[in-house]
Amino acid sequence: MGEQQSSLPVVIIGAGIVGAATGYFLARAGVAVRLLDAAAPASGATGAADGAVSVGSKQPGPMMDMARAGTALYRELAEEGLLRDLFHTRPTFFVAKSASEAEVLTAHAQALRAAGSSVVWLNRDSIARRLPSLCTDAVGVLEVENEGHAVGYSIVSRLIAAAGLRVDRCASVSALAWDRASGHVGGVRIGDQIVAASAVVVAAGGGAGALIDLPDVSRPRRGQQLVTERAPVLNASLPGSVLSASYLLSKKTDGTRSASRGYGVVIDPLQTGQFLIGSTREDGQTNRDNDIEAIAHLAATAREMMPALGGLRIIRCFAGVRTAMCDGLPMVGRLKGIDNLYVAAGFEGDGICLGPLTGKIIANLVQGREPGFDISAFDPNRFAGERIAA
């Protein structure tokens, strides 16, 4: 950043977990930050996430590698004290109810081992001992050790408070403000005003593409979830989240548009003694409404996997809208030819796991440092000049 620009703040658009983490790492390095959000902190996908900090739920390749690094950073931040009471280590269990699903999990276990994760295959006898509340017709369970859980809005609140950041709420950015003389971004437009900036980080989720002139490379994808009443004894019998093998299969679609509603069932034991059950994958849906068909399907499928859930009441349903990139990979990096414009968006349901690491990466880039992780697969410039998503 130039001498004149250095007196201006880095403006971050979006106060979800990625934007808040970016602000935290920049502020910790002594960089002035102005954090903006169209509504309020964690009011988008971050606030409607399941909280999984999981390597096991990622597809092999760059996403799995980044999740490994992201989970390691959570542990580091917890050990430092920043996230000590907010990040909880636990395993993730993937359930196969047929021979074909067992084959999927066997292949996934090999990929996880290759990436450095510790996994254990549970047969029928060990399933009964490890997961006594699970259905009796599971043919196998893949246990991924040393995963974790973090509540997104709690992480955002902690990062903002620890960095001493002030969030400009209800600050909807309509466009970037260009400095025509230099070709750099001079700030952002909010209504009739321009907020000057030394650099701009676009972490605005679904609004990111339009701001960087790539509106057609992402699409909204709604996820509906439900929460049960408290059941402490049953909750304690489940040492980690339980996912159907179909969850992995649903993610294999990457960014391909689907006209049908997809399901990938997750049973998540919360610290409150409740269970979070999700989730649908609905392309093109931008509303946050629930419908009885989706909730009934999720409840019935969860009950099949864990029969005792059938005795619990559903006390809350909610939906979140996530941003899915057309190739299944987020955008993380600097825009080519513009040395003070950065983007970090398109994580769909993986933002909680990857948010702190992404914030650290972007903060490094803004300061002219090496990112600290290979982000070549996530380069936003891979979409330059293209209109990929219909």
MIKOLRO-597895 format. One record per atom (N, C-alpha, C, CB): z, y negated, x negated; residue in one letter. Coordinates in steps of 0.1 Angstrom, whole numbers, plus 2048, in hexadecimal, padded with zeros to 3 digits. Glycine has a CB too. Example, Ala and Ser with C-alpha at 12.3 -4.5 7.8 and 13.67 -1.06 7.14 Angstrom:
2
84E83977CA84E82D785A84E82177CA85A82D78FA847816780S84780B777S84F80077FS839806773S
END
This chain:
390
80080C7F8M800800800M8007F47F7M80C80080AM7F87EA7FBG7F67DE7F3G8037D57F3G7EB7D67F7G8037CB7EAE80F7C37E9E8127BB7F6E80E7B97DEE8077B67FCQ8087AE808Q80C7B7814Q7FB7A780CQ8067C3814Q8097CC81FQ8177D281EQ7FF7D781FQ81D7D3812S8297DA811S8357D4818S82D7DB802S8347C781CS83E7C0824S83D7C4833S83D7B1822S8327CA837L8317CE844L8367DD846L8227CD849L83A7E0852P83F7EE854P8337F8856P8477EF861P836805854V82D80F858V82F812867V83081D84FV82581086EV82681287DV823821880V81D808885V82C827887I82A83588CI82983589BI83683E887I81D83A89FI81B83B8AEI81F8498B3I80C8388B1I82A8498BAG82F8568C0G83C8598BAG8258618BDG84785A8C3A85485D8BFA85886B8C3A85E8538C5A84F8748C2G8528828C3G8588878B6G84688B8C8G8598948B5I85F89A8A9I85789789CI8618A98AAI84A89689DV841893891V84388588DV833896894V84287C897G84486D894G85286A88FG8418658A0G85C870895A86A86D891A86C873883A87387489BA86787E880A869884872A86187B868A863892872A85687786BT84E86E862T85686185FT84086A868T85C85B86AG86484F869G870852860G86884A876G87785E862Y88386185BY88086284CY88886E860Y875869848F87386B83AF86E85E833F868876838F86785683BL863849835L86F840833L85884283EL87783F83DA88383683DA88C83B832A88A83684AA88D848830R89684D825R891849818R89785C826R884847817A87E84380AA87E833808A870848809A88482C812G88481E811G878816817G88681A803G87081D81EV864817824V867812832V858821825V863805835A866800842A85D80784DA8627F0842A86380A858V85C812863V85E80B870V862820863V85380B878R854807886R84F81388ER84C7FA889R858819897L85482489EL8528218ADL86082F89DL8468248B2L8428208BFL84082D8C8L8358188BFL84382B8D5D8408368DED83C8308ECD84C83F8E0D8328378F2A82D8328FFA83883390AA82183A903A84183C908A84C83E912A85A83D90AA84B84B919A85F848905A86C8498FFA86B8548F5A87784A909A8758548EBP87585F8E1P87686D8E8P88185D8D8P86E8768E3A86E8848E7A86A8868F6A87B88A8E5A86387C8FCS86087C90AS85388490DS85E86E90FS84C888903G840890904G84289F902G83588B8FBG8398A58FAA83A8B38F7A8478B78F1A82E8B88EFA84C8AF8E8T8598B28E1T8648B58EBT85D8A78D8T8658AD8F5G8708AF8FFG86E8BB908G8728A3907G8628C1908A8608CC911A85D8D990AA8548C991AA8618D98FDA85E8E58F5A86A8EF8F6A85D8E08E6A8668FB8F1D8709068F2D87A9068E6D86A9138F3D8778FF8DBG8808FE8D0G87E9088C5G88D8FE8D5G8739108C6A87191B8BDA86D9168AFA8679258C1A8759198A5V871917897V86E924891V87D91088EV861928893S85D936892S851938889S85B93C89FS851941880V846945878V83E950880V84994A86AV846959886G84196488DG838961898G84C96C892G83995589ES8319528AAS82394B8A5S8389488B3S82194A899K815943894K80A94E890K81893B888K7FE949891Q7F395188DQ7F295287DQ7E594C893Q7EE95D877P7ED95E869P7E3953863P7E896B865P7E694E858G7DE943851G7E693784FG7D294085AG7E092B850P7E691F84DP7F291C856P7DD91484EP7F191F863M7FC91C86CM809924869M7F891F87BM807931865M812939861M818934854M80E948860M81093184BD81592B83ED81C91E840D809929834D817916849M81E90984BM82B90B852M815900853M82C91585BA838918862A84391D859A83592386EA83E92584FR84892A845R84E91E83DR84193383AR846914839A84B909833A85390083CA83F90082DA84F8FF849G8568F7852G8648FD855G84F8F685FG86590A856T872910859T87B90E84DT87091F85CT87590F841A87D90D834A8838FF834A875910828A87B8F5838L8808E7838L88B8E6842L8748DE83CL88A8EC84EY8958EC858Y8A28F1851Y8928F4864Y8A28FC84AR8AE901843R8B38F7839R8AA90F83DR8AA8F1832E8AE8E7828E8B58DC82EE8A28E381FE8AF8D6839L8B58CB83FL8C28CE846L8AB8C584AL8C48DB84AA8D08DF850A8DB8E1845A8CF8ED857A8D78E683AE8E08E782FE8E58D9829E8DA8EF823E8DC8D082AE8DF8C2826E8E98BB82FE8D38BA824E8E98C083BG8F28BA845G8EB8B3850G8FB8B183FG8DE8AF84EL8D78A7858L8D58AF865L8C98A3853L8D28BC864L8CF8C4870L8D98CF871L8C18C9870L8E58CE86BR8EE8DA86AR8F18E0878R8FA8D6863R8F48D8881D8F98DD88ED8ED8DE898D9048D5894D8E18DB894L8D68DB89DL8CC8E689BL8CF8CE89CL8CB8EB88FF8C28F688CF8CA90388BF8BB8F487EF8C690E892H8CD91A893H8C492688EH8D291D8A1H8C892D884T8C0938880T8C2944889T8C493C871T8B794B88CR8B7957894R8AA95E893R8BA9538A3R8A996B897P89C972896P8949708A3P89F981895P8879748A2T87E9748ADT87A9828AFT87296B8AAT8799878BCF8759948BFF8689948C7F88199B8C7F85F99C8C3F85299E8CAF8529AC8D0F84699C8C1F84F9AD8DDV8519B98E5V8439BF8E8V8599B78F1V8419CC8E5A8359D38E8A8389DD8F3A82F9DA8DCA8319DD8FEK8339E6909K8289F090BK8359DF916K81F9F1901S8139FA901S80F9FD8F3S8089F590AS807A088F1A802A0B8E4A7FAA008DEA7FBA188E4A7F19FA8E7S7E89EF8E2S7F09E38DES7DE9EC8EDS7FB9E08E5E8039D58E1E80B9D88D4E80D9D18ECE80F9E48D2A8159E88C6A80C9E78BAA81A9F78C6A7FF9E98BCE7F59E78B1E7F49D98ADE7E79ED8B5E7F49D08B7V7F49C28B5V8009BD8ACV7F49BA8C2V80C9C28B0L8189BE8A9L8189C589BL8249C38B0L8129D0899T8129D688CT8099CE882T80C9E588CT7FE9C9887A7F59C187FA7FC9B387CA7E89BE886A8039AE886H80A9A2884H8159A387AH81099C892H81C9AE87AA8279B1870A8219B0862A82E9BE873A8169B6860Q80F9B6853Q80C9A884FQ8029BF853Q8079A0858A804992854A81198A851A7FD98B860A81C98D858L828986856L82E98A848L832989861L82D997845R83299B838R82A99582DR8329AB837R81D99482FA81598E824A81897F822A80698F828A81D97982DA82096A82CA82E968827A81F96483AA836973825G84397281FG84F974829G844965818G84C977836S856978840S85C98683FS85197584ES869987843S86F994844S86F999852S87E99383FS8699A5854V8679AB862V86D9B9862V8599AB866V8719BD86EV8779CA870V8709D087DV8869CA872V86C9DC87CW8669E3888W8719EB88FW85A9EC884W8739E889CL87D9F08A3L8779FA8ACL8869E68ACL87BA078ABN876A118B4N87FA128C1N875A1F8ADN87DA1B8C9R884A1C8D6R893A1D8D4R87FA288DER898A258CAD8A6A268C8D8ACA198C3D8A9A328BED8A6A138B9S8ABA078B3S8AA9FB8BDS8A4A048A6S8A09FB8C6I89F9F18D0I8AC9F18D9I8939F38D9I8B09FD8DDA8BB9FE8E6A8C89F98DFA8BDA0C8EAA8C99FB8D2R8D59F68CBR8D49E78C9R8D79FD8BER8C99E28C5R8C79D48C1R8C69CB8CDR8BB9D28B8R8BF9CF8D7L8BC9C78E3L8BF9CF8F0L8AD9C38E3L8CC9D18F2P8D09DA8FDP8CC9D590BP8DF9DB8FDP8C99C890DS8C59C391AS8B69C391CS8CA9B591BS8AE9C8912L8A09C9913L89B9D491CL8999CA905L8909D3922C88A9DE92AC8899EB922C87C9DA92FC88A9F6929T88AA03923T87CA09920T891A0D92BT872A02925D864A07922D85DA00917D85CA0592FD8649F990EA85E9F3902A85B9FE8F8A8679E88FCA84F9FE8F3V84CA098E9V84FA058DBV83DA0C8EAV8519F88D9G8559F38CCG8579E48CCG8499F68C2G85F9E08C2V8639D18C1V8629CD8B3V8719CE8C7V85B9C28B0L85A9BD8A3L8649B18A2L84B9B78A0L86E9B3899E8789A9896E8749A188AE8869AF895E87399488CV87098B881V87D98487DV865980884V882986871E88F98186DE88F972868E89598A863E89A96C869N89C95E863N893954869N89A95F854N891954876E88A94A87DE895940882E88295088AE89193788CG89B92D890G89892789DG89C923885G8A191E8A1H8A09178ADH8A59098ACH8A791E8B9H89F8FF8B2A8A38F18B1A89E8EA8BEA89E8EA8A4A8A78E38C4V8A38DB8D0V89C8CE8CCV8B08D88D9V8908CD8D1G8878C28CCG88D8B48CEG87B8C28D3G8928B18DAY8978A38DCY8A48A18D4Y89A8A18EBY8AC8AB8D1S8B88A98C9S8B48A68BAS8C18B58C9S8AA8AD8B5I8A58AB8A8I89F89C8A7I89A8B58A4I8978988B0V89288A8B0V89D8808B0V8898888BCV8A78828B9S8B28798B9S8BA8788ACS8BC87D8C4S8BC8838A6R8C3883899R8BA87C88ER8C6892895R8AD87F88DL8A5879883L8A586A885L89787F884L8A3865891I8A3857893I8B0850890I89F8548A2I8BB856893A8C8850890A8CB851881A8D3858898A8C785C87BA8CA85D86CA8C2853864A8C786B868A8B6850869A8AE846862A8B1838866A89F84A864A8B8836870G8BB828875G8AF82287BG8C182086AG8A782A881L89A824887L89C81F895L88F82F887L895814898R89580F8A6R8878138ACR8978008A6R8878188B8V87B81D8BEV8778128C9V87D82B8C5V86A80E8C7D8648058D2D86080E8DDD8587FD8CCD86880E8E8R8648168F4R85A80F8FDR8718198FCR853817905C84981290EC83F809907C85080A91AC83C80D8FAA8338058F2A82680E8F1A8398028E4A81D80C8FBS8118148FBS80680E8F3S80C81690AS8028158E8V7F880F8DFV7EA8128E5V7F98168D1V7E28088E7S7D58098EDS7CA80B8E3S7D27FD8F6S7CC8068D7A7C28078CDA7C88038BFA7B67FE8D0A7C18078B5L7C48038A7L7BE7F58A5L7BF80D89DL7C57ED89DA7C07E089AA7BB7E088CA7CB7D589BA7AE7DD88AW7A77DF87DW7A77D2876W7997E487FW7A97D2869D7A77C7860D7997C785BD7B17C7854D7907C0861R7827C185FR77E7BE850R77A7B7868R7867B584AA7837B283CA7857BD833A78B7A6838A78F7C5835S7927D082CS78E7DE831S7A17D0829S78B7DF83EG7887EC844G7947F4846G77E7F383BG7A07EF844H7AD7F6846H7B27F3854H7B77F283CH7BC7FB858V7C27F8865V7CD7EE862V7C880686BV7CC7E386AG7D67D8868G7E27DA871G7D07CB86AG7E27E387BG7ED7E4884G7E87EC890G7F37D7887G7EF7EA89BV7EC7F08A8V7ED7E68B3V7F57FC8ABV7E57E88BER7E57DF8C9R7EE7E58D4R7D77DD8CFR7F77DD8D9I8007E08E4I7FE7D58EEI80F7E28E0I7F77D78F9G7F37CD902G7EB7C28FBG8007C7908G7F07B58FCD7E97AA8F6D7EF7A78E8D7EB79E8FED7F87AF8E3Q7FE7AD8D6Q7F97B78CCQ80D7AE8D7Q7FA7B28BFI7F77BB8B4I8037BC8ABI7EB7B58ABI8077C98A9V8127CC8A0V80C7CF892V81B7D88A5V80F7C6889A8097C787BA8107D3874A80B7BA873A8087D986BA80D7E5864A8077E6856A80A7F286CA80F7EC84DS8097EF840S8017FC840S8157F0835S80580584AA7FE81184CA80281685AA80381C842A7F981E860V7FB82386DV7FB83286DV7F081D877V805838874V805847876V80384A884V81384D870V7F9851888V7F7855896V7FC863898V7E7854899V80886389FA80F86F8A3A81186F8B2A81C87189BA80686C8B9A8078698C7A8038758D0A7FF85D8CBA8038818CBG80088C8D3G7F288B8DAG80A88E8DDG7F288C8E7G7E688B8EEG7DE87F8EDG7E888E8FCG7E58748E9G7DE8678E8G7D88658DAG7E785C8EBG7DA86E8D1A7D686C8C3A7C786B8C2A7DC8778BAA7C08748C8G7B18758C6G7AA8688C9G7AC8808CEG7AE8628D5A7A78568D9A7A984B8CFA7AB8528E7A7B584A8CAL7B983F8C0L7B18408B3L7C883F8BEL7AE84C8AFI7A684E8A2I7988518A5I7AD85989AI79384F8B1D7858518B5D78085F8B4D77C8488ACD7898688B7L7868768B8L78B87C8C6L78B87F8ACL7878768D1P78D8798DEP7898878E3P78986F8E8P77F88E8DDD77A89A8E3D77E8A68DBD76B8998E4D7878A58D1V78A8B18C9V7978B78CDV78A8AD8BBV79D8B28D8S7AA8B88DDS7AA8B88ECS7B68B08D8S7B38C08F2R7B48C0900R7C38C2904R7AB8CB906R7C78BE90FP7D58C1914P7D68CF918P7D98B891FP7E28D4916R7E58E291AR7F48E291FR7E38EC90ER7F58E592CR8028E5932R8098F2930R8018E2941R8178F192FG81F8FD92FG82B8FB938G8248FF920G82C905941Q83790594BQ84290E946Q832909959Q84F90A949Q85A912944Q86591194FQ85F90D936Q86F91A94DL87A91A956L88791C94FL878924962L892918954V8A091A94EV8A9921959V8A690D94AV8B092B954T8B993295DT8C792C95DT8BA941959T8D0931966E8DE92E965E8E4934959E8E5932972E8F1930956R8F893694BR8FB94494DR90492D947R8FA94C943A8FE95A943A90395E935A8F2964948A90F95A931P91395B923P91396991EP921956922P917973925V917981920V90998691EV91F98A92AV900984927L8F3988926L8EC98191BL8EB987933L8EE97491AN8E996B90FN8ED971902N8ED95D911N8FA974900A8FF9798F3A8F99868EFA90E97A8F4A8F398E8F9S8ED99B8F5S8DF9998EFS8EC9A3902S8DA98D8EFL8CD98A8EAL8CE9828DDL8C39848F5L8CC9878D1P8CF9808C5P8C49768C1P8D19898BAP8B99768C8G8AE96D8C5G8A496D8D1G8A79718B8G8999658D0S8909648DAS8879718DBS8869588D8S8839748E7V87B9808E9V86D97B8EFV88298A8F3V8639808E9L85597D8EDL84D9898F0L84E9748E2L8459898FAS83C9948FCS8309938F2S83699390BS82B99F8F0A81F99F8E7A8149978ECA81A9AE8E5A8139958F9S80998D8FFS80A97E8FBS80A98E90ES81597A8F6Y81796C8F1Y80E96A8E5Y8269698EDY80E9748DCL8059738D0L7F69748D5L80897E8C7L7F397C8DEL7E597D8E3L7E19708E9L7E49898EDL7EA9698F0S7E695D8F7S7E39528EDS7F1958900S7E99538E1K7E79498D7K7DA94B8CFK7F29488CDK7D59578D0K7C895B8C9K7BC9538CEK7C696A8CAK7BE94D8DAT7B39458DFT7B09388D7T7B59428EET7BA9358CFD7B99288C7D7B691D8D1D7AE9298BCD7AC9158CEG7A990A8D6G79E90C8E1G7A58FE8CEG79A9198E3T78F91C8ECT7949198FAT78B92A8EBT78B912901R78F90E90FR78F91B918R785904915R79991B921S79A92692AS79C921938S7A5930926S794926941A79592194FA7A1927956A789924957A7A7932951S7B2939957S7BF934951S7B0948956S7CA937958R7D7934953R7DC94094BR7E193195FR7E093D93FG7E5947936G7F4947936G7E0945928G7FA953933Y808955932Y80C95C925Y80D95D93EY81795791FG81C95E914G82B95D915G817957906G83296791AV83F96691EV849966913V843972928V85295D913V85D95B909V86A95B911V85B94E901V87496290CI882961911I88B95C906I88796F917I890950908D8979498FDD8A6947901D89093C8FAD8AF94E8FAP8BD94C8FDP8C293E8F7P8C69578F7P8C6935900L8CA9288FBL8D99288F7L8C891E906L8DD91E8F0Q8EA91C8EBQ8F491A8F7Q8EB9118E1Q8EF915902T8F791290ET8FA91F916T8EF909917T8F592B912G8F7937919G8EC939924G905936920G8E3930925Q8D893292EQ8CC939927Q8D4924934Q8C193B92FF8B5940929F8AA93692DF8B294E92FF8A1934923L89592C925L88A937926L89292291AL882936930I877940932I86A938933I87994993FI86093C92BG85393592CG84893F927G853928923G83C93B926S83792F92BS82893192ES838924920S823928936T814929939T80C92192FT811923947T7FF92492ER7F691C926R7EA91992FR7F1925919R7EA90C933E7E090793DE7D88FC937E7E890394AE7CB8FF934D7C28F692ED7BF8EA938D7B58FD92AD7BE8DE933G7BA8D393AG7C48CD944G7AE8D7942G7D08D3945Q7D98CE94FQ7E28C3949Q7E28DA954Q7E38B894FT7EB8AD949T7F78A9952T7E28A1948T7F88AF95EN8048AC965N8108B4961N8018AE975N81C8B0964R8288B7960R82F8BE96CR8328AE959R8278C1976D82C8C8982D82D8D797FD8238C598ED8368DE987N8378EC987N8318F2994N8458F1985N82C8FE993D8289049A0D82E9129A1D8189059A0D8309169ADI8389239B0I83192F9AAI83A9249BFI82392F9AAE81C93B9A4E82093D995E80D9399A6E82093298EA82393397FA83293797DA820926978A83B931984I849933982I84C941986I85192998AI847946992A849953996A84495E98DA8439569A4A83895B987H83396597DH83B965971H824960979H84095A96CL84895A960L855961962L84B94B95BL85B95E96EA868965971A867974973A86E95F97EA85C978979A85A98697BA85798E96EA84E989985A84F987965T84C98E959T85898E950T841986952T860984950A86C984948A87698E94DA873976948A87799095AR88099A960R87B9A895CR88099996FR86E9AA95BE8699B7957E86D9BA948E85A9B8958E86D9B0940M8719B2932M8809B3930M86B9A692AM8879AC938M8969AB937M89C9AC945M89B99F92FM89D9B894BP8A09B9959P8AD9B295EP8A39C895CP8B79B0956A8C39A995AA8C099A95EA8CD9A9950A8B5995959L8B298795DL8AF98696CL8A5982955L8AC991973G8AA990981G8B698C989G8A599E986G8C298D983G8CE98998AG8D297B988G8D9992986G8C9973981L8CD96597EL8C595C987L8CB96296FL8CA95098AR8C3946991R8BB93D988R8CD93E999R8B093998CI8A892E985I8AE921989I899930988I8B2919980I8B890C984I8AF900980I8C590A97DI8A5903978R89C8F7974R88F8FD970R8A28EF969R8848F5974C8778F896FC8718EB96AC86D8FD97BC8698EC960F8628E095AF8558E4953F86C8D9950F84D8DA951A8418DC94AA83E8D1940A8358DC954A8388D5935G8348CB92BG8258CC928G83C8CE91EG8208C1923V8118C0920V8108BF911V80A8B5927V8098C990BR8088C98FCR7F98C68F9R80C8D68F6R7F78C28ECT7E98BF8E8T7E48CB8E0T7E98B28E0T7D98D18E4A7D38DC8DDA7C68D88D7A7D18E88E7A7C58DA8CAM7B88D78C3M7AE8E28C6M7BB8D68B4M7A18DE8C5C7978E78C9C7958F38BFC78A8E08C9C79B8F28B3D79A8FD8AAD7A89048A8D7948F989DD7B28FF8AFG7BF9068AFG7C89008A3G7BD9148ADG7C38F789BL7CB8F2890L7CD8E3892L7C38F4883L7D98DE88FP7DC8D0891P7D58C7887P7EB8CE88FP7D58BA889M7D08B0880M7DC8AA878M7C88A5887M7DB8AC86BV7E68A6862V7DF8A0856V7F08B185EV7E0893854G7DA88D848G7D587F84AG7CF895843G7CE87A840R7C986C840R7BB86C844R7CA866832R7B786284CL7A9861850L7A085D845L7A885785CL795863843K78C860838K787852838K78086A838K78784C82CG78283E82BG78C833830G77683D833G797837835I7A182D83AI7AE831833I7A282D84AI7B282A829D7BD82E821D7CB82B826D7BD828813D7CC825832N7D9823838N7DA828847N7DC814838N7D283284AL7D2838858L7D4847857L7C5834860L7DE84C85DY7E285A85CY7E486086BY7EF85C854Y7E286D86CV7E3873879V7EB880878V7D5875880V7F3883881A7FB88F882A7FC893891A80988E87BA7F489B896A7F389E8A4A7EC8AB8A7A7EC8938ACA7EE8B08B3G7E68BC8B7G7EE8C98B4G7D98BD8B0G7FB8C98B4F8038D58B1F8058DF8BCF8108D18ABF8018DB8C8E8038E28D4E8128E68D5E7FA8EF8D5E8158F38D5G8238F78D6G82B8F98C9G8249048DEG8248F58BED82A8F88B1D8318EC8ABD8208FE8A8D8318E18B2G8368D48ACG8458D58A8G8358C98B6G84D8DC8B0I85B8DD8ACI85D8E489EI8648E58B7I8568EF89CC8578F6890C8518ED884C84F903891C8468E7886L83F8E087CL8428D187BL8308E287DL8498CC884G84B8BD884G8528B7878G8538BA890G85E8BC874P8648B6868P85B8B785CP8718BD866P8558C385AL84C8C584EL8418BB84EL8478D384DL83B8BA85AT82F8B185CT8338A2859T8298B286AT83F89E85EG84489185BG84688E84CG85188F862G84B898845K84D897836K83F89682FK8558A3831K83589E834I82889E82EI822890830I81F8A8834I82288B83CI81C87E83FI823873837I81C87B84EI830873837A83886982FA834869820A84786C830A83187581BN82D87680DN81F86F80CN82C884809N816872815L80886D814L80985D815L80087281FL81185881EV81184A820V816843813V81B84682CV81F84A80CQ8248447FFQ81B8477F3Q8328497FDQ81084D7F6G8078507EBG80A85C7E2G8068447E2G8128657E8R8178717E1R80F87D7E6R8268737E3R8108887DEE80A8947E3E8128997EFE80B89F7D7E80B8A07F8P8118A3805P81C8AD804P8078A980EP81C8B57F9G8268C07F7G8238CD7FEG8338BA7FCG8188CD805F8138D980CF8048D880EF81A8DB81AF7FD8E380DD7EF8E380ED7EB8E181DD7E98F1809D7E68D5820I7E28D182DI7D38D182FI7E88C4831I7CB8D7826S7BD8D7827S7B78DC834S7B68DE81BS7BE8E7839A7B98ED846A7BB8E4852A7C08FA848A7C48DA850F7C78D185BF7C18C385AF7D68D085CF7B88C2851D7B28B584ED7AB8AF85AD7A78B6842D7AF8A485FP7A989E86BP79A89B869P7B0892870P79689985DN78889585AN77E8A185DN78789184CN7848AD860R77B8B8863R7738B6870R7838C5864R7788AC878F7718A9885F76889D884F77C8A788FF767897878A76088A877A75288B87DA760885869A74F882886G74188188BG73E88C896G737882880G74889489AE74589F8A3E74C89C8B0E74A8AC89DE7478A38BAR74D8A38C7R74D8B28CBR74589A8D2R7588B88C8I7598C78C9I75D8CC8D6I7628CC8BEI7678C68DCA76D8CA8E9A7658C48F4A77B8C78E9A7618CC8FEA75A8C7909A7638C0913A7528D2910A
END
